[in-house]
Amino acid sequence: MNSNDTVRVGVDIGGTFTDIVTVRDGRIEVTKTPSTPDAPENGVMDGLEKACEREGWEFDSVSFLGHGTTVATNAVLEQTWAETALVTTAGFRDVLEIGRQARPDIYDFQAEKPTPFVPRDRRFEVTERLDERGQVLTALDEESVQAIAERLTASEVESIAVALLFSFENAAHEKRVRELLQETGLDLTYSLSSDVLPEIREYERTLVTAMNAALKPVMARYIGNLEAETATAGIDTELTIMQSNGGIIAADTARERAVRTLLSGPAAGVQGATAIAERCGFSDVITMDMGGTSCDVSLVEGGDPLVSTDVEIGEYPIGVPMIDVHTIGSGGGSIAWIDPGGALRVGPRSAGADPGPICYGRGGTEPTVTDAQLLLGRLNPSEFLSGELDAETEDVRRMTEQKLADSLGQTIEETAQGIVDVANANMQRALRVVSVERGHDPREFGLVAFGGAGPLHACEIACELEIPQVIIPRTAGVLSALGLLVSDVLYDYSTSRVRPLADVTPTELEQIFEDFEERGHDRLSEEGRLADEKRFERTLDLRYAGQSFELSVPAGNELDEASLDAVRETFHAHHEQRYGHAYPEEPIELVTVRLRARGLVTQPDLTAGGSDDSLVDACKEIRKVIYDGNAHETRIYDRTKLPIEADVSGPAILEGSESTVVIPPNQRARVDGYGNVLVEVFPDD
């Protein structure tokens, strides 16, 4: 088969829709289909079959299949993980329950800690002990492991987590525990903390290891079902999965490292936004992905998404590298309601995909943000989901009046404006969390808005935060799926070595980095990456002696005394930016050594073909649209017909197949060579 005939496919599952993006012969095609939460693989196959039929390609022509999934996230939030056991050092059985001293609300005496991934009756202790440098203080008592095996044999446990004290310095005891359990015939899945998260902090390391163990059977079942479905359909390429750090991994690795897929979908969106921003000439942007259920925001600085090991999913702190995404329950399907004090609230409860907003005509009865946008005239009631749904406008008006407007003493339109304003305020706070609260001025960034609902709200939000420009990608409604096609293969390696940095020699660090690079080389070679497609990025986690948390600082490709001094200076500068102060005279402590192995992928051509239509031809109609409570005559454009370099003055609405762009009065937009819409929030004239 000619390589030009092959199809690269990205699939992202959202709370409301499953998105499919295909790239073939330089052409980008998009497909949306309702998600199927009870069996996500069904929604994937529905979307693939629809895309195949619409675009005229065959399943056997698929050369790449990338997937962003919420299966692991949903299992954590809904507590539907597998039955799991934990083996730990004697005296540390209750680490999962004790957690940290921090309380979710210091004044709430009824606050409860999150449910442990492993109940107490399935947490077991073994006699052994290492010191903080990995030296054996007490040898492993193998009889205590045998006793655990006898108790597990009659249980319904599917997976076992092993997290022993200081195993990140010496993994021998953990490996031996696994060997002994396997020798007794316990044919289960195993997760060792020395493999999953070989880093300090006993609670976080034990939690992530237990979480990985609990999610492995869940992910294995889902990936197995999806692979079986795609194979039956005739897709013979290997399935790849987006992980939380913004990189692609093989499906087999995702099975073993299930915890690394927790932010799979949001990470793909940030990667897609970063790629689009780079093509538009922006290296510093805030990304805003507003879908049907939630809004995910993140910050990209210098062309790289910010990666953190201090991200929470639900109430659980996850210590693995993740793109730093802040999520709030504000989406197109977020339900508007009146609190006991009589104030209008929006979210976090969502109408989801089924029944969805009232205007979908699927039985929804509670007004949502999407319903409010329809009432304000910003959505075309006859072209929902590419014309597949006809909005039930009268039902929206009637239920909004009955459930909200009458109680608020407002007109229907005033209520709709209030819903949008509240939703916008929620998202403004989220953008401040990832920018202002972390030492960044949003006025120095662009805003990349995507998701099915993001382009509806972005320009108004940017105006409030004084963000000068908004970038609306051509494939805004399915950008997470496109992100799968522009993301590199990534593998992260780490180990904690808690020592004064002054006591660590460049040679010692080089040995650790070289070991990681060898492992990364081998892994990338297994996936077919050539030498010139491999990159290795070194970082050190550092802190001032006595601090509790650290900052990641880039390290040179070859460390010597001079480059180590440069690392120190960089740490002081990062500390100054993040916290507003630095202490150059204070001793620095090394905490964790990290290496990222990157396999470069060929970037698809995203250049837009352009339209032969004029701006006048692209204008479909003029209708009244409400902004800030006032009605304005607004030009409605077919976005697909806008010519390259078209200049559009607000108020205007650009209707696309999977998203709608709202350009308020006094703003101006331009279509670039990639088909993206660049909005000047504060035009010069």
C-alpha positions in Angstrom: 0.0 0.0 0.0 1.3 3.4 -0.9 2.1 5.4 2.3 0.1 8.3 0.9 -3.0 6.1 1.1 -2.6 5.4 4.8 -4.7 7.1 7.4 -3.5 8.4 10.8 -6.4 8.3 13.4 -6.7 10.1 16.7 -9.6 9.1 19.0 -10.6 11.0 22.2 -13.4 10.1 24.5 -15.1 13.0 26.3 -17.9 13.0 28.8 -20.4 13.9 26.0 -18.9 13.1 22.7 -16.2 10.8 21.2 -14.1 12.7 18.7 -12.3 11.2 15.7 -9.6 13.1 13.7 -8.1 11.6 10.6 -5.1 12.8 8.5 -4.8 11.5 5.0 -2.9 13.0 2.1 -2.5 16.1 4.2 -6.2 16.5 4.6 -7.7 16.7 8.1 -11.2 15.3 8.7 -13.2 15.3 11.9 -16.1 13.2 13.2 -18.1 13.5 16.4 -20.4 10.8 17.8 -22.1 10.5 21.2 -20.0 8.8 23.9 -21.2 5.5 25.4 -20.1 5.7 29.0 -21.1 2.1 29.9 -19.0 0.6 27.2 -16.6 3.3 25.8 -15.2 1.1 23.1 -18.6 1.1 21.4 -18.5 4.9 21.0 -15.0 4.5 19.6 -16.1 2.0 17.0 -19.2 4.0 16.2 -17.0 7.0 15.4 -14.5 5.0 13.4 -17.2 3.4 11.3 -18.9 6.8 10.7 -15.5 8.4 9.7 -14.7 5.5 7.5 -18.1 5.8 5.7 -18.0 9.6 5.3 -14.4 9.9 4.2 -14.0 6.9 2.0 -11.1 5.0 3.5 -10.8 1.4 4.7 -9.9 0.1 8.1 -6.9 -1.8 6.8 -5.4 1.6 5.6 -5.0 2.8 9.2 -1.2 3.2 9.9 -1.5 4.9 13.3 -4.3 4.7 16.0 -3.8 7.0 19.0 -6.3 7.1 21.8 -7.1 9.4 24.7 -9.2 7.7 27.3 -11.0 8.6 30.5 -11.4 5.0 31.7 -8.8 5.3 34.5 -10.0 8.7 35.6 -13.6 7.5 35.8 -12.6 4.4 37.7 -10.9 6.7 40.3 -13.8 9.2 40.5 -16.5 6.5 40.6 -14.4 4.1 42.8 -14.9 1.2 40.4 -11.3 -0.1 40.6 -10.3 -3.7 41.0 -10.0 -5.6 44.3 -6.5 -5.0 45.4 -4.1 -6.1 48.2 -1.1 -4.1 49.5 2.1 -5.6 51.0 4.2 -3.1 53.0 6.9 -2.9 55.6 5.9 -3.8 59.2 4.6 -0.8 60.9 3.4 0.9 57.7 0.1 -0.9 57.1 -2.0 2.2 57.7 -0.1 4.7 55.5 -2.9 4.8 53.0 -5.4 5.7 55.7 -3.3 8.2 57.7 -2.2 10.1 54.6 -1.0 13.6 55.3 -1.7 16.0 58.1 -3.3 18.5 55.7 -7.1 18.8 55.9 -9.3 19.6 52.9 -10.9 22.3 55.1 -9.2 23.2 58.3 -12.5 24.4 59.9 -14.7 21.5 58.8 -14.6 19.0 61.7 -16.8 16.6 59.6 -14.3 16.5 56.7 -13.5 12.9 55.7 -10.3 11.6 54.1 -10.6 9.9 50.7 -11.5 6.2 50.6 -8.3 4.1 50.7 -7.7 2.2 47.5 -7.0 -0.9 49.7 -9.2 -1.7 52.7 -7.4 -2.5 55.9 -8.2 -6.2 55.9 -6.3 -6.5 52.6 -3.2 -4.5 53.7 -0.4 -6.9 54.9 2.9 -6.3 56.6 6.2 -8.2 56.0 9.2 -8.1 58.3 12.1 -6.2 56.6 13.8 -2.9 56.9 16.2 -0.7 54.8 17.8 2.5 55.9 17.6 5.8 54.0 20.5 4.8 51.7 19.1 1.4 50.9 21.3 -0.6 53.3 19.7 -3.7 54.9 18.9 -3.2 58.5 16.6 -6.2 58.8 16.6 -9.0 56.2 13.4 -9.9 54.5 11.5 -12.6 56.5 10.3 -14.9 53.7 8.0 -16.8 56.0 6.0 -13.7 56.6 5.5 -13.4 52.8 4.5 -17.1 52.6 1.8 -16.4 55.3 0.4 -13.5 53.2 0.3 -15.8 50.2 -1.9 -18.3 52.1 -4.3 -15.6 53.1 -4.5 -14.2 49.5 -5.1 -17.6 47.9 -8.7 -17.8 49.1 -9.5 -14.1 48.4 -11.0 -12.4 45.4 -8.0 -10.1 45.0 -7.1 -9.3 41.3 -4.0 -7.3 41.8 -1.2 -6.8 44.4 0.7 -3.6 45.2 4.1 -3.9 47.0 5.5 -0.7 48.6 8.4 -1.2 51.0 10.3 1.4 52.9 13.2 3.1 51.0 12.8 0.7 48.0 13.7 3.6 45.7 17.2 3.2 47.0 17.2 -0.6 46.8 14.5 -2.6 45.1 15.8 -6.1 46.0 13.2 -6.8 48.8 10.2 -5.7 46.7 11.3 -7.9 43.8 11.8 -10.9 46.1 8.3 -10.4 47.6 6.9 -10.6 44.1 8.9 -13.7 43.3 7.8 -15.5 46.5 4.1 -14.7 45.9 4.3 -15.8 42.3 6.0 -19.1 43.3 3.0 -19.9 45.5 0.8 -19.8 42.3 -0.8 -16.3 42.8 -1.2 -15.5 39.1 -2.3 -11.9 39.6 -1.1 -8.5 38.4 1.7 -6.9 40.4 2.8 -3.3 40.9 6.1 -2.5 42.7 6.7 1.0 44.0 10.3 0.7 42.8 8.9 0.4 39.2 5.8 2.6 39.5 7.2 5.6 41.5 10.7 5.1 42.9 10.6 8.4 44.8 10.4 9.8 48.3 7.2 10.5 50.3 5.8 7.3 51.7 2.1 8.2 51.4 2.3 9.4 47.8 4.5 6.5 46.7 2.3 3.9 48.4 -0.9 5.6 47.1 0.3 5.7 43.5 1.5 2.1 43.6 -1.8 0.9 45.1 -3.7 3.0 42.6 -1.7 1.5 39.7 -2.4 -1.9 41.0 -6.2 -1.2 41.3 -6.4 0.3 37.8 -4.3 -2.3 35.9 -7.2 -4.9 35.6 -9.6 -2.1 34.6 -7.4 -0.7 31.9 -6.4 -4.2 30.7 -10.1 -5.1 30.2 -10.8 -1.9 28.4 -7.7 -2.0 26.2 -8.3 -5.7 25.5 -11.9 -5.0 24.4 -10.9 -2.1 22.2 -8.1 -4.1 20.6 -10.4 -7.0 19.9 -13.0 -4.6 18.3 -10.4 -2.9 16.1 -8.8 -6.2 15.1 -12.2 -7.6 14.2 -12.9 -4.5 12.1 -9.6 -5.0 10.2 -7.4 -2.4 11.9 -4.0 -4.2 12.3 -1.8 -1.3 13.6 -0.8 -1.3 17.2 -3.0 0.8 19.5 -1.2 3.6 21.3 -2.4 5.5 24.4 -1.9 9.1 25.5 -0.5 9.4 29.0 -0.8 12.2 31.5 2.6 13.7 30.7 1.6 14.5 27.1 3.3 11.6 25.4 2.2 8.5 23.6 2.9 5.0 24.9 2.2 1.6 23.6 -1.0 -0.1 24.8 1.0 -2.8 26.6 2.8 -0.1 28.6 -0.5 1.6 29.4 -1.7 -1.7 30.8 1.4 -1.9 33.1 1.4 1.8 34.0 -2.3 2.5 34.2 -1.9 5.3 36.7 0.0 7.3 34.0 -3.2 7.6 31.9 -5.3 9.5 34.4 -5.1 12.7 32.5 -5.0 11.1 29.1 -7.6 13.2 27.3 -6.8 16.6 28.8 -3.1 16.0 28.2 -3.8 15.4 24.5 -5.8 18.6 24.3 -2.9 20.6 25.8 -0.5 19.0 23.3 -2.8 19.9 20.4 -3.1 23.4 21.6 0.7 23.8 22.0 1.2 22.6 18.4 -1.4 25.0 17.1 0.0 27.9 19.1 3.5 27.2 17.8 2.3 27.4 14.2 0.6 30.7 15.0 3.8 32.1 16.4 2.9 31.8 20.1 5.2 30.1 22.7 3.4 31.3 25.8 -0.3 30.5 26.0 -3.0 29.5 28.4 -5.1 26.6 27.1 -8.8 26.3 27.8 -10.6 23.1 26.9 -14.3 23.4 27.5 -16.4 20.4 26.6 -19.8 19.1 27.6 -18.9 18.2 31.2 -15.8 20.1 32.4 -13.3 22.8 31.6 -9.6 22.0 31.7 -7.0 24.8 31.8 -3.3 24.7 31.6 -0.3 26.9 31.0 2.4 26.6 28.2 5.6 28.5 28.7 8.4 28.7 26.1 6.5 26.2 23.9 6.4 23.5 26.6 3.4 22.6 28.7 4.1 22.8 32.4 4.6 19.3 33.9 4.0 18.7 37.6 4.2 15.8 40.0 1.8 17.6 42.4 -1.6 17.1 40.7 -4.7 15.8 42.4 -7.3 13.5 40.8 -10.4 13.7 42.8 -9.0 13.9 46.4 -5.9 11.8 45.6 -2.4 13.4 45.1 -0.7 11.7 42.1 3.1 11.8 42.2 3.7 10.8 38.6 4.7 13.5 36.0 1.5 15.0 34.5 0.8 18.1 32.5 -0.4 20.6 35.1 -4.1 20.7 34.2 -6.6 22.4 36.5 -10.2 21.1 36.0 -13.5 22.6 37.1 -17.0 21.3 36.5 -18.0 23.9 33.9 -19.0 22.7 30.5 -21.7 23.1 27.9 -23.8 20.6 29.7 -23.3 22.2 33.2 -26.7 22.6 34.8 -27.9 26.0 36.1 -29.6 26.0 39.5 -30.6 28.3 42.3 -29.0 27.8 45.7 -30.8 28.1 49.1 -29.8 31.8 49.2 -31.5 32.5 45.9 -28.3 32.9 43.9 -27.9 31.6 40.4 -25.2 28.8 40.2 -23.8 26.8 37.3 -22.4 23.3 37.6 -20.6 21.2 38.6 -23.4 18.8 37.9 -23.8 18.1 34.2 -26.5 16.8 31.8 -23.7 14.8 30.1 -24.3 12.9 26.9 -27.6 11.3 28.0 -30.0 13.0 28.2 -27.8 16.1 27.6 -29.1 19.7 27.5 -32.8 20.4 26.9 -32.1 21.6 23.4 -30.8 18.2 22.3 -34.3 16.9 22.5 -33.3 13.7 24.3 -35.3 14.1 27.4 -33.2 16.7 29.3 -35.3 18.9 31.6 -32.8 21.1 33.4 -31.4 24.3 31.7 -27.7 24.2 30.9 -25.0 26.5 29.6 -25.6 25.3 26.0 -29.3 26.0 26.4 -28.4 29.6 27.6 -26.2 30.1 24.5 -29.1 29.0 22.3 -31.5 31.5 24.0 -28.9 34.3 23.4 -29.0 33.6 19.7 -25.4 32.4 19.6 -26.1 28.8 18.5 -28.0 27.9 15.4 -30.9 25.7 16.5 -31.1 23.8 13.1 -27.4 22.8 13.0 -26.6 21.0 16.3 -23.9 18.3 15.9 -23.4 18.9 12.2 -27.2 19.0 11.6 -27.8 15.6 13.3 -29.8 17.2 16.1 -32.6 19.9 15.8 -32.7 22.0 18.9 -36.0 22.0 20.9 -36.1 25.8 21.3 -39.6 26.1 22.7 -38.8 23.5 25.3 -35.7 25.4 26.3 -37.6 28.6 26.8 -40.4 27.0 28.7 -38.2 25.1 31.2 -35.8 28.0 31.7 -38.8 30.2 32.6 -40.3 27.6 34.9 -37.2 26.5 36.7 -35.1 29.6 36.8 -36.5 32.9 35.4 -39.7 33.0 37.5 -37.8 32.4 40.7 -35.2 35.0 39.8 -37.7 37.6 38.7 -36.0 38.0 35.4 -36.8 37.6 31.7 -35.7 34.4 29.9 -33.0 36.3 28.1 -31.7 37.9 31.3 -31.6 34.5 32.9 -29.7 33.1 29.9 -27.2 36.0 30.1 -26.8 35.3 33.8 -26.0 31.6 33.2 -23.3 32.5 30.7 -21.8 35.2 33.0 -21.7 32.8 36.0 -20.0 30.1 33.8 -17.5 32.6 32.5 -16.7 33.7 36.1 -16.0 30.1 37.1 -13.6 29.7 34.2 -11.9 33.0 34.8 -11.1 31.8 38.3 -9.6 28.6 36.9 -7.4 30.6 34.5 -6.1 32.7 37.4 -5.2 29.5 39.3 -2.7 28.4 36.5 -1.4 31.8 35.8 -1.6 34.5 38.5 -1.4 32.1 41.5 1.8 30.6 40.0 3.6 33.9 39.2 2.5 34.4 35.6 0.7 37.5 34.2 -2.1 36.4 31.9 -1.7 39.7 29.9 1.6 38.3 28.6 0.0 35.1 27.2 -2.4 34.2 24.4 -5.5 32.0 25.0 -6.0 28.9 23.0 -9.7 27.9 23.3 -11.0 24.6 22.1 -13.5 21.9 23.0 -17.0 22.0 21.7 -17.9 24.9 24.0 -14.6 26.7 24.4 -14.8 29.1 21.4 -18.3 30.2 22.6 -16.9 31.7 25.7 -13.2 32.4 25.1 -13.3 36.0 23.8 -15.4 37.3 26.7 -13.2 35.6 29.2 -10.0 37.0 27.6 -11.5 40.5 27.7 -12.1 40.2 31.5 -8.5 38.9 32.1 -7.0 41.4 29.6 -5.5 38.6 27.5 -4.7 40.3 24.3 -5.2 37.5 21.7 -7.3 34.4 21.4 -6.5 31.5 19.1 -9.3 29.3 18.0 -7.9 26.2 16.2 -9.5 25.1 12.9 -10.3 21.8 14.6 -11.2 23.4 18.0 -14.1 21.0 18.7 -11.8 17.9 18.4 -8.4 19.3 19.3 -7.7 16.6 21.9 -8.0 14.0 19.2 -5.7 16.0 16.9 -3.3 16.3 19.8 -2.8 12.5 19.6 -1.4 12.9 16.1 1.1 15.6 16.9 2.4 14.2 20.2 5.8 12.5 20.6 6.4 9.1 22.3 7.5 9.8 25.9 8.9 7.7 28.7 9.8 9.1 32.1 12.4 7.7 34.4 13.1 8.8 37.9 14.7 7.9 41.2 15.0 9.8 44.5 18.5 10.4 45.9 17.9 12.7 48.9 21.3 14.2 49.7 22.9 17.7 50.0 23.7 18.7 46.5 27.2 19.7 47.7 27.9 16.0 48.5 26.9 14.7 45.1 29.5 14.5 42.3 28.8 15.1 38.6 30.0 11.5 38.0 27.4 10.1 40.3 24.6 12.0 38.5 26.0 11.0 35.1 25.9 7.3 36.1 22.2 7.6 36.9 21.4 9.6 33.8 23.3 7.2 31.6 21.4 4.2 33.0 18.1 6.0 32.3 19.2 6.9 28.8 20.2 3.3 28.0 16.7 2.1 29.1 15.1 4.9 27.1 17.2 4.0 24.0 16.1 0.4 24.3 12.4 1.2 24.8 12.3 3.7 21.9 14.1 1.3 19.6 11.5 -1.4 20.4 8.9 1.1 19.0 10.8 1.6 15.8 12.4 5.0 16.6 15.7 5.7 14.8 18.7 7.3 16.4 17.9 10.7 15.0 14.3 10.5 16.3 15.4 10.2 19.9 15.9 13.0 22.4 16.7 12.9 26.1 15.9 15.6 28.6 17.5 15.7 32.0 16.1 17.4 35.1 16.9 17.5 38.8 14.4 18.1 41.6 16.0 20.5 44.1 15.0 22.4 47.3 16.6 24.4 50.0 17.6 22.3 52.9 14.6 22.1 55.3 12.0 22.7 52.7 9.2 20.2 52.2 8.7 20.5 48.4 11.0 21.0 45.5 11.3 22.5 42.0 12.4 20.7 38.8 15.4 22.3 37.1 16.9 21.4 33.7 20.3 19.7 33.8 22.9 19.7 31.1 23.5 16.9 28.6 26.9 16.3 30.3 27.4 17.3 33.9 30.6 18.7 35.3 31.3 21.2 38.1 30.6 24.2 35.9 27.3 22.9 34.6 26.3 21.9 38.2 26.9 25.4 39.3 24.7 26.6 36.4 21.9 24.2 37.7 22.2 25.9 41.1 21.8 29.4 39.6 18.8 28.2 37.6 17.2 26.8 40.8 17.5 30.1 42.6 15.9 31.9 39.6 13.0 29.5 39.4 12.4 29.8 43.1 12.4 33.6 42.8 9.8 33.4 40.0 7.6 30.9 41.7 7.6 32.2 45.3 8.9 35.8 45.0 12.2 35.2 46.9 15.4 33.1 46.7 18.3 32.4 49.2 21.5 32.0 47.2 23.5 31.5 50.4 21.4 28.6 51.6 22.5 25.0 51.0 20.5 23.1 48.3 19.3 19.6 48.6 19.0 17.1 45.7 15.7 15.1 45.9 15.0 13.3 42.6 16.9 12.7 39.4 14.6 12.6 36.3 15.1 11.8 32.6 12.5 12.0 29.8 13.1 9.8 26.7 11.4 11.3 23.7 10.7 9.6 20.4 9.9 12.3 17.8 6.9 11.8 15.5 6.4 13.1 12.0 4.2 16.1 12.2 1.1 16.2 10.0 0.7 19.0 7.5 -2.0 21.3 9.1 -2.0 23.9 6.3 -5.5 24.8 5.3 -6.6 24.4 1.7 -8.4 27.8 1.7 -11.7 28.7 0.3 -12.6 30.2 -3.1 -15.5 32.0 -1.5 -15.4 35.7 -0.5 -16.2 37.1 2.9 -19.6 38.1 1.6 -20.2 34.6 0.3 -19.3 33.1 3.7 -22.0 35.2 5.4 -25.1 33.0 5.9 -27.4 35.5 7.6 -27.7 38.3 10.0 -29.6 37.8 13.2 -30.0 39.4 16.6 -27.6 38.1 19.2 -27.4 39.2 22.9 -24.1 40.3 24.4 -24.0 41.7 28.0 -27.7 42.0 27.9 -27.9 44.0 24.7 -29.1 42.7 21.3 -26.8 43.4 18.4 -27.3 42.7 14.7 -24.7 40.0 14.1 -23.3 38.5 10.9 -23.3 34.7 10.9 -20.5 33.1 8.9 -19.9 29.6 7.6 -16.4 29.0 9.0 -15.5 26.5 6.3 -16.1 29.1 3.6 -14.0 31.9 5.2 -11.0 32.6 2.9 -7.5 32.6 4.2 -6.5 36.0 5.7 -10.2 37.0 6.0 -10.7 39.9 8.4 -13.9 39.7 10.4 -15.1 42.4 12.7 -17.3 41.7 15.7 -20.0 41.2 16.5 -19.8 38.0 14.5 -20.4 34.3 14.8 -18.4 31.7 12.9 -20.3 28.4 12.7 -18.2 25.2 12.2 -19.1 21.6 12.0 -18.0 20.9 15.6 -17.8 24.2 17.3 -19.1 27.8 17.1 -16.9 30.9 17.6 -18.4 34.0 19.2 -16.6 37.3 18.4 -18.2 40.0 20.6 -18.6 43.6 19.6 -15.4 45.7 19.3 -13.2 42.7 18.7 -11.6 41.6 15.4 -10.6 38.3 14.0 -8.3 37.0 11.2 -8.1 33.6 9.5 -4.5 32.4 9.2 -2.9 30.0 6.7 -3.8 27.0 8.9 -7.5 27.9 9.1 -7.1 29.0 12.7 -9.0 32.1 13.9 -6.9 34.7 15.6 -8.9 37.2 17.6 -7.6 40.6 18.7 -9.4 41.2 21.9 -8.3 44.8 22.1 -7.8 46.0 18.5 -5.8 49.1 17.9 -8.5 50.9 16.0 
